[in-house]
Each structure stands twice: as structure tokens, then as C-alpha cells.
Amino acid sequence: MCYQLVLVTPLTLSEVRSMLEPGMRADPLDPSAQAPYRALLRGSQTAVLLLTGWCACGLLPERFRDTHTDEAHLRERYRALRVGRDRIIEALDRHRRSSAVEQPAPGALTRFVAEHARNAGTSAWLLGFAPDDAAPPAGAPAVARSVEETRSDADWLVEGAVVHVVR
């Protein structure tokens, strides 16, 4: 699937979806898989995958755009995970299909994070990479970032960490 971006929030799925910009999509994690994610944030109701098409590559901050959405980079990541050639081709095809759908405007994720914080307060974010639809592991170390840091610091989203965004 490439990159996955999970949002853990005290809001409902419909409330999250109402804040999305064109080109963004929020799909709920399977109800049986939500418990470890909801445990990351006191008072959370929902854990969703944020996507553009079938992956999160189109949502990543600008610093990711050149390298992390490049197919050569994706191939290297899949090889490092010892993914077979057929599965790599399938995953890259899925990534290409995502690139062909409407993409959000630059800065859409930053604006969404700020709007979400205004409406819901603290949230938890996880960025991961996998060749399948598995969400990133919920047991990652946690760091805190303010909404202002998400606006001004391209490095606020850390792969492999739980990022708590606070007002």
C-alpha cells in the first residue's frame, strides 16, 4: 500500500469526513483492529486511515514528495522488507492508480490538522509503510507537537512514531 497515515481522534468518522478537503479520504480501521489505536489517545472514538486514492503518498508533507513518492524509493523500501517481485509490481500499480485520482491542494494535510485540532483538541497520528493494507503498529514511541509546529515544521510527521498533536 505504500505509506499509510492513521489518525486517532475523539471525533466520529462523519465529523472527520466533514473536514476533509477535496482529494482526501478517511476510511475507518476495521472495528476489531481499533482498540490498540484508540488506547493511544484518551477519549478517542475513531481510528481512520487518511488517503488520497489507495495510499497516503499524496498527503505527505512537501519534504516527502520528491523522495517518498518516487517509485525508485518505494521499490527500495519494498525490497528492504523482502517483498517479492510480483507483490512489488502490484503495490506500485496501486500507487500509480492513487496518483491518477484527484489530489488535494498543497498544504491540505496541514490545514486539516489545524482544523481538526480546533474542533477536537488533541489527536494521535501514525505514519507507516507496508506492502499491504496493514496500518502502522500502534506500539510506537510517542512525541508531542503543537499545531503551530505542524504548520511551520515539515518534520512534524515522524515515520514509526505516534505524534500527538496538541492545541
Secondary structure, DSSP 8 states (H G I E B T S, - for coil): -EEEEEEEESS-HHHHHHH--TT-EEEE--GGG-HHHHTTSTT--EEEEEEBTTBSGGGS-HHHHHHHTSHHHHHHHHHHTT--HHHHHHHHHHHHHHHHS----TTHHHHHHHHHHHHH--EEEEEEEESSS----TT--EEEEEHHHHHH-TT-S-BTSEEEEE-
